[in-house]
């Protein structure tokens, strides 16, 4: 009988060399895991991945062990930046060594891609804690994040609050997108989240970020009827926004909440969030989630005041300077 140390290691394969049938069992399991952990319907995203796999145009890597694909990570490139779009290792094989091997492969692949100078990832399904040295750690910055959620009953008990400015609240319309992009840049200037997502640092980047939220299924189906902006009645300018998506028929997700820095602490953020949450419950949501950086204590206090509780944590990883 062979010793455990002699067990064969998984092999690394490039995703374009695999077909839909190779990843079908893994994707089916991932759909169930998203539902169980986060009440999130991953099926639309999985179907999109299957289409790219069918065309052999999904970039990234897979782990194969005993002729079965046990993990995968895909990436996309946007200018000088690489994004790890998804990362999953099957529960039975989700050892730190396997996850580290897969993560190292996808990061190295991006580092060797001409023109790429920065890599971003938010690994919600990472099951280990990167107990071993994280791949290419000399270039790595880590920011842990919380996944928080609140139930319908708690939302319906939230009291309305008066705000520190006279504001008009309006449901989302496409005409607000350009001004909201400028708001995002102002709100995140010098903020820790702009270290995690560099799209917050420029108007073109924020514009692209908003387009991804509105048009693509990565954060669920955008819900314009639950997304709200606040306009300063004096200046007529947008001074705060809360955007939301439906991630399953009974679950919503707050994708963005930001307020101009000079107006924070005056209940505008709370009231934007409360109105968004109430509207999501009216659309049938029994639970609503969001993510927040652990070091962002002011935001966490706001979310806890609105009834959110921490459900899980995960790392946001950035490689730069390689």
C-alpha positions in Angstrom: 0.0 0.0 0.0 1.5 3.3 -1.0 2.1 6.0 1.6 -0.1 9.1 1.5 2.9 11.2 0.5 3.2 9.1 -2.6 -0.3 9.9 -3.8 -0.2 11.6 -7.2 -0.6 15.4 -7.3 -3.3 16.9 -9.5 -2.2 18.1 -12.9 -2.7 21.6 -14.2 -4.5 22.0 -17.5 -5.4 25.1 -19.6 -9.1 25.7 -19.8 -9.2 26.1 -23.6 -8.0 22.5 -23.9 -11.1 21.2 -22.1 -14.7 20.9 -23.1 -18.1 21.4 -21.5 -18.4 17.7 -20.5 -15.1 17.9 -18.6 -16.4 20.7 -16.3 -20.1 19.8 -16.2 -20.0 17.9 -12.8 -17.8 20.6 -11.2 -20.2 23.4 -12.4 -23.2 21.5 -11.2 -21.6 21.2 -7.8 -20.7 24.9 -7.8 -24.2 25.9 -8.5 -25.3 24.0 -5.4 -22.6 25.5 -3.3 -23.5 29.1 -4.2 -27.1 28.4 -3.3 -26.3 26.7 0.0 -23.7 29.3 1.2 -25.0 32.5 -0.2 -28.6 31.9 -1.5 -27.2 32.9 -4.9 -28.4 31.4 -8.2 -25.1 30.8 -10.0 -26.9 29.0 -12.9 -26.9 31.9 -15.4 -23.2 32.5 -14.8 -22.5 28.7 -15.2 -24.4 28.7 -18.5 -22.4 31.6 -19.8 -19.2 29.7 -18.8 -20.4 26.7 -20.7 -20.9 28.7 -23.8 -17.3 30.0 -23.6 -16.1 26.4 -22.9 -17.9 25.2 -25.9 -16.1 27.7 -28.1 -12.8 26.9 -26.3 -12.4 30.6 -25.5 -12.4 30.6 -21.7 -9.0 31.6 -20.4 -7.7 30.1 -17.3 -6.6 26.8 -15.6 -8.1 23.6 -14.2 -7.0 21.0 -11.8 -7.4 17.3 -12.9 -7.0 14.4 -10.6 -7.7 10.7 -11.4 -9.1 11.9 -14.8 -11.6 14.2 -13.2 -11.6 18.0 -13.2 -11.7 18.9 -9.5 -11.1 22.7 -9.8 -10.9 25.6 -12.1 -10.2 29.3 -12.3 -10.9 31.6 -15.3 -9.6 35.1 -15.9 -10.2 38.0 -18.2 -7.8 40.8 -19.2 -8.9 44.5 -19.2 -6.1 46.7 -20.5 -3.1 46.4 -18.1 -5.2 44.4 -15.5 -6.1 40.8 -15.1 -9.2 39.7 -13.2 -9.7 36.3 -11.7 -13.4 35.9 -12.5 -14.2 32.7 -10.6 -12.2 30.2 -8.5 -13.6 26.9 -7.3 -12.3 23.6 -6.1 -14.7 20.7 -5.4 -15.5 20.3 -1.7 -14.0 16.8 -1.6 -10.7 18.2 -2.9 -10.7 21.7 -1.3 -7.4 21.3 0.5 -5.2 24.3 0.9 -2.5 22.6 -1.2 -4.9 22.1 -4.1 -6.3 25.6 -3.9 -2.8 27.1 -3.7 -1.6 25.1 -6.7 -4.6 26.3 -8.8 -4.3 29.9 -7.6 -0.5 29.9 -8.4 -1.2 28.7 -11.9 -3.7 31.4 -12.8 -1.7 34.2 -11.2 1.5 33.0 -13.0 -0.4 32.8 -16.3 -1.6 36.4 -15.9 1.9 37.6 -14.9 3.3 36.1 -18.1 0.6 37.7 -20.2 2.1 40.7 -22.1 1.0 44.0 -20.8 -0.6 42.8 -17.6 0.7 44.8 -14.6 -2.0 44.2 -12.0 -4.1 41.2 -10.9 -7.3 41.5 -8.9 -9.4 38.7 -7.3 -12.2 38.3 -4.8 -12.3 34.6 -3.9 -15.7 34.0 -2.3 -15.5 30.2 -2.7 -12.0 29.8 -1.4 -12.5 27.2 1.4 -9.0 27.1 2.9 -7.2 30.0 4.5 -4.1 30.0 2.3 -2.3 28.5 5.2 0.7 27.9 3.0 2.5 30.9 1.5 0.2 32.5 -0.9 1.5 32.4 -4.5 3.9 35.2 -5.4 3.4 36.8 -2.0 6.1 39.4 -2.5 3.7 41.2 -4.9 0.6 40.5 -3.0 -1.7 42.7 -0.9 -4.6 41.0 0.9 -7.8 42.6 2.2 -10.3 40.4 3.9 -14.0 41.0 3.3 -17.3 40.0 5.0 -20.3 38.6 3.3 -23.3 40.0 5.3 -27.0 39.4 5.0 -30.3 40.5 6.5 -33.7 38.8 6.5 -37.0 40.3 5.3 -38.5 40.6 8.8 -35.6 42.7 10.0 -35.8 45.0 7.0 -39.5 45.7 7.6 -38.8 46.8 11.1 -36.3 49.5 10.1 -37.4 53.0 11.0 -37.1 55.9 8.5 -34.6 58.6 9.4 -34.3 62.2 8.5 -31.2 63.1 6.5 -28.7 66.0 7.0 -29.6 67.5 3.6 -32.8 68.0 1.7 -32.7 65.2 -0.8 -35.0 63.9 -3.5 -34.9 60.1 -3.8 -35.3 58.7 -7.3 -35.3 55.1 -8.7 -32.5 54.3 -11.1 -32.6 55.4 -14.7 -29.9 55.1 -17.4 -29.5 58.9 -17.5 -28.0 58.8 -14.0 -25.1 56.5 -15.0 -22.5 59.2 -16.0 -23.0 61.3 -12.9 -23.0 58.2 -10.7 -19.6 57.3 -12.2 -18.2 60.7 -11.0 -19.8 60.2 -7.6 -18.1 56.8 -7.2 -14.7 58.3 -7.9 -15.3 61.1 -5.4 -16.6 58.7 -2.8 -13.7 56.3 -3.0 -10.8 58.7 -3.3 -8.2 57.4 -0.8 -10.6 54.7 0.3 -9.4 51.1 1.0 -11.8 49.7 -1.7 -10.0 51.7 -4.4 -7.0 49.6 -3.5 -9.0 46.4 -4.1 -10.7 47.7 -7.3 -8.8 50.3 -9.3 -11.9 51.1 -11.4 -13.0 53.3 -8.5 -10.0 55.6 -9.2 -11.1 57.1 -12.5 -14.4 58.1 -14.2 -13.8 55.7 -17.2 -13.1 52.9 -14.7 -16.2 53.7 -12.7 -18.2 53.9 -15.9 -17.0 50.4 -16.8 -17.8 49.1 -13.3 -21.3 50.4 -13.5 -21.8 48.9 -17.0 -20.8 45.5 -15.7 -23.3 45.8 -12.8 -26.1 46.9 -15.0 -25.6 44.6 -18.1 -23.9 41.4 -17.0 -24.9 38.6 -14.6 -21.8 38.4 -12.4 -23.6 40.1 -9.5 -27.1 38.9 -10.4 -29.8 40.5 -12.5 -29.7 44.3 -12.0 -32.8 45.6 -10.3 -33.4 49.2 -11.5 -36.7 49.3 -9.5 -34.8 48.7 -6.3 -31.7 50.9 -7.1 -32.0 54.4 -5.9 -30.2 57.8 -6.2 -30.3 60.8 -3.9 -30.3 64.3 -5.5 -29.3 67.3 -3.4 -32.4 69.6 -3.8 -30.1 72.7 -3.6 -27.6 71.8 -6.2 -29.6 69.2 -8.2 -26.6 66.9 -8.2 -26.5 63.2 -7.2 -25.0 62.9 -3.8 -25.6 59.3 -3.0 -26.6 56.0 -4.6 -27.6 52.5 -3.6 -27.6 49.9 -6.4 -29.1 46.3 -6.1 -29.5 43.1 -8.0 -31.6 40.0 -7.8 -29.3 37.0 -7.3 -32.2 34.5 -7.0 -36.0 34.7 -7.1 -36.0 35.2 -3.3 -32.6 36.9 -2.7 -31.3 40.4 -3.4 -27.8 41.8 -3.3 -26.6 45.4 -2.7 -23.9 45.9 -5.3 -23.0 49.5 -4.4 -23.7 52.1 -1.7 -21.8 55.3 -1.7 -22.3 58.9 -0.5 -20.2 62.0 -1.0 -17.6 62.1 1.8 -18.8 65.4 3.2 -22.3 64.0 3.7 -21.4 60.8 5.6 -22.7 60.4 9.1 -25.9 62.2 8.5 -28.2 59.3 7.8 -28.2 59.7 4.0 -26.5 56.4 3.5 -28.8 54.6 6.0 -31.9 56.0 4.3 -30.7 55.1 0.8 -30.0 51.6 2.0 -33.3 51.2 3.9 -35.3 52.3 0.9 -33.4 49.9 -1.3 -33.9 47.0 1.1 -37.6 47.6 1.5 -38.1 47.7 -2.2 -36.2 44.4 -2.6 -38.6 42.8 -0.1 -41.5 44.1 -2.1 -40.0 42.3 -5.1 -40.1 39.1 -3.2 -36.7 38.9 -1.5 -36.6 36.9 1.8 -32.9 37.8 2.3 -30.6 40.4 1.1 -26.8 40.4 1.1 -23.8 42.6 0.5 -20.0 42.5 0.9 -17.8 44.9 2.8 -14.1 45.2 3.5 -13.3 44.2 7.1 -11.3 47.3 7.8 -14.2 49.6 6.7 -15.6 49.9 10.2 -17.9 52.9 9.4 -19.6 50.9 6.7 -19.9 47.8 8.9 -21.5 49.9 11.7 -24.0 51.3 9.2 -24.9 47.8 7.9 -25.2 46.4 11.4 -27.6 49.3 12.2 -29.7 48.2 9.2 -29.9 44.6 10.6 -27.0 42.9 8.6 -25.0 40.2 10.3 -21.8 38.6 9.1 -22.3 35.3 7.4 -18.9 34.5 6.0 -15.5 36.1 5.1 -13.3 35.8 2.1 -10.0 37.3 0.8 -9.6 40.1 -1.8 -6.2 39.6 -3.3 -4.2 42.1 -5.5 -0.8 41.4 -7.1 1.1 44.4 -8.4 4.6 45.5 -9.1 5.8 42.2 -10.8 
